[in-house]
Amino acid sequence: MASLVIILLSNVLLQLTFFVIVSSSNEYAKHLGGTSTFSGLVIGIPTVFAGLALIPLMHLDQGRYKRPLHFACASAFLGNILYALAYRANWLYLILLGRIVNGFAFTFWMYNKRYCSDPRIVGLRRRTTLAGWLVLGQGIGFSLGPFLGGILYKVGFSNSVFNGYTSPAWIMAAIWAVFWAAAAVYYEDVPQAPPAPQAIALQPISNQASTIAAREEDKDKDDEPSRVTTAEVTEPSDTQRSPQHRMTRKQWGVAATMCWFAMTCFFILGAWEANIPVFTSSHLRSNPFHFSPFAAGNLIALGGACTIPFLLLNLHFARRVQDRHTLAMGTSTGLAGLIIALAILGEEKVNYGSLFICWFLVALGFNIASTVTLSLLSKQLPGEWNGRISLAIQYSNYSGRVTGAVWGGAGVKVGMLSYVGMQVAFVGIGYIMFVTLWKQLKAKTG
């Protein structure tokens, strides 16, 4: 239980680290000589480097979680310190460098997902529930993060080291140091999987085994048996396993659909989180607000906080509702928010209430939809594929986060109608995919 709590807490801290700078990053970048688009890049760039680091890290993790966990803690601690030092150094690209180092910590998002669908420790009927806990942590992160960042910006702490721009990063560095120590003490890794081919390969070759035993009486035991046994073990196991691992066209379609929605959910969420501070501080005719980072952070946090009761309710229903129904409901809710946004932006009738409703529906819908992308896929493919499908879903999440953050930062420049219209197009493609494969998306509940 302590290990599961560490995994779930790491997800919350990673979400906080990602979002705590959202409300003030635009002003921080401008103070150091950057632009709003650069601010979007600062928000989204960590996921690019997380993706680059993930495959090398998987070669070192031994199929377990302790090494990636310590790597994530170290990267988050160092990255936040570098981000905070950019003000003192008066160097714009140091905030980018700090976020790049933070990106190495975000590799652990994949391990969060993999842990919650690992067949060694999690049964089929618990996977969507645990995925729901991860999404709840995501909701806490993107509501509490901007709120905390906005408050710290408002308070200011006017000195060159700890101020409104740098204090979120300093505080997160301290939290990560405490968490790292706790993880070192309380986390117990999953048992290492035994060598796979040994038990399976010897069953169908009993006749050959007796032949080998006869040869052993005449030949040197250190030479011949090891050579023959290796051949006998590897070849039959390969031939036995290959039919089980071949995906059908429909399974490939399901995998593509889940990857598309994993990307789309985080593209839209990332775009809105990056765009709200930029749009509400812009001089567009459709913007009546002219918000400070504090006010923009409050709006993001309020929308996120209002989703939490529904995310808790989603945990209750995860054991009873099919994943495909959850996906359809979440996507439809988020699409409703996008369509309302198009309407109010087109009519230039934006006010606090209407913008809040749009953000709330988008945040609620696409958070709920993101619950099932990995759990549904893990229920349809063999347990030994868990690492591969976790990687595919996580790369989809990464691509959505980075492109969404950049798109959100550039939303005012490209035009707000085009900004929202692109998101509607992404959802439309997803609708076509899951309507076409509706029957194949059926999976066990839980």
Buried (B, 14 or more C-beta within 10 A) or exposed (E): EEBBEBBBBBBBBBBBBBBBBBBBBBBBBBBBEBBBBBBBBBBBBBBBBBBBBBEEBBEEBEBBBBBBBBBBBBBBBBBBBBBBBBBBEEBBBBBBBBBBBBBBBBBBBBBBBBBBBBBEEBEBEBBBBBBBBBBBBBBBBBBBBBBBBBBBBBEEBEEEEBBBBBBBBBBBBEBBEEBBEBBEEEBEEBEEEEEEBEEEBBEEBEEBBEEBEEEEEEEEEEEBBEEBBEEBBEEBBEEBBEEEEEEEEEBEBBBBBBBBBBBBBBBBBBBBBBBBBBBBBBEBEBBEBEBBBBBBBBBBBBBBBBBBEBBEEBBEBBEEBBBBBBBBBBBBBBBBBBBBBBEBBEEEEBEBEBBBBBBBBBBBBBBBBBBBBBBBBBBBBEEEBBBEBBBBBBBBBBBBBBBBBBBBBBBBBEEBBEBBBBBBEBBEEBBEBBEEBEEBBBBBBB
